[in-house]
């Protein structure tokens, strides 16, 4: 269910992908700043490794959503949309892998795809589609 929601939000269009790219860039810059600042203090040095793991997980989940959405869209255009989602995932993964293997552009394509995928996973709360809020942190006044 969550992967379907995440895939649906990725397939929306170009403006959504640009927004996911911007969110991914901001996330990478923020995590880079936290990693640099935590390196100065011994007790928080492990924080950069934990954040890198979370970033990698978000990139993997977003990459799968991008591949599934791309495969579903291409199979829908070919009138093969009634098949298994694994076929759509296979088609999308094959195309993303081919794009990542372009000569001289492979690193740039992989970085752009990873940052966009991370931004998509983060902005949709890993497919939860609830908005980010700080309401749980708000103090409740007692009467």
N, C-alpha and C positions, 0 to 999 in steps of 0.2 A: 504494500500500500504506500509506504513512504517513498520507495524508489519510483513508483508510478507518478506520485505527486512531484517529486524532484525532476523527473524526466519531462513531465508536462510543463513545468516552469522553464525548463531550458529550451524547449522547442518553440516557445512563443514567438521569438523574432530577434532581429538585429539589435534593437535598443535594449532588450533584456540581456543579451550577451555582452554588450558594452557595459551595462551596469554591473554585471557579474565580474567582468574584467577589472573594473575600477575597484570593486569591493575586494577582489583578490589581491590587487596591488597594494591597497591600504592595509590589508591583513599582513601581507609579507613585510611591508615596511614597519608595521607595528611590532610584529614578532622579531624582526631583526633588531629593532631598538631595544626591546626587552632582553634579547639574548646578549647584546653588547653590555647593557647596564647590569645584568645579572652576573656577568663574567667577573665583575670587580669584587663581588662578595662571595666568599667560599660557600656559604650555606645555600645560596640560590643558584649556584652554577648548574645544578641538575635541571633547573627550570627550563633552560634552553633546549635540552634534550627532550623533555616532556612536551614542550610546545612544538618541536620539530616532528615528533611522533603524531601529535594531533593534526598538524598541518598535512602530513603525509596521508593520514587516514581520510581527511577531508578531500584531498586531491584524488585519492583512489575512488571514493564514493562519487564525487562529481564527474570523474572520468567515465565511470560506468554509466552514469546518467546521460552524459553527452553521447556516448557510444550507442546506448539503447535508443535515445531520441533520434539520432541520425539514422540508425538502421530502420527504425519504425517509419520515419518519414520517407526514406527511399523505397522501402517495401510497399508503402501505401501508394506511392506514385507508380510503382510497377504492378499494381493490383494484386499483390501477394500479401496483403495485410492480415489475412485470416490465420496465419501460421503461428508457430510458437514464438514467444518472446526471446527464446535462446537464439533463434535464427536472426532476429533483428539485432540482438546483441553481437552476434558473430559478424554480421555485415558491417555494423557501425565500428566495431573494434578493428576489423580489417582495414576499413578506410582511414581511421585515425592512425593506425600503425603505418599505413602507406604514406600518410601525410607527414608523419614523424621521421620517416626515412628519406626525405628529400635531401639531395646533396646540397651542402652549404647552408641550408635552412633548417636542418633537423633540430638543432638546439633551440633556435628561436621558436619554432612551431611547438616543440614540447613544453617550453616555458610558458608560452601563451595559453596552450591548452590546459596545463596544470594550474595556472593562476585563475583562468576562467572557471575551471571545474571547482576549485577551492572556493571561489566567490559564490558560485551557484549553491554549493553545499552549505556554506555559512549563511547566506541570505535567506534560504528557505528553511533554516534550522534542521538540516538533514532530512528534508521532506515533510516536516511537521506543519509548515505553512502558517504557523502562529507568528504574530509579530513579536519582535524583541521588546521587552519592557522591563522596567526596574520596579514594578509594583510589589513584588515579593520582598523587596528591601525597605519598603516604606513603613514607617512606624505607625502603629495603630494607637490612637489616643483612647484611653479608657475613660468612661463617664464618671 
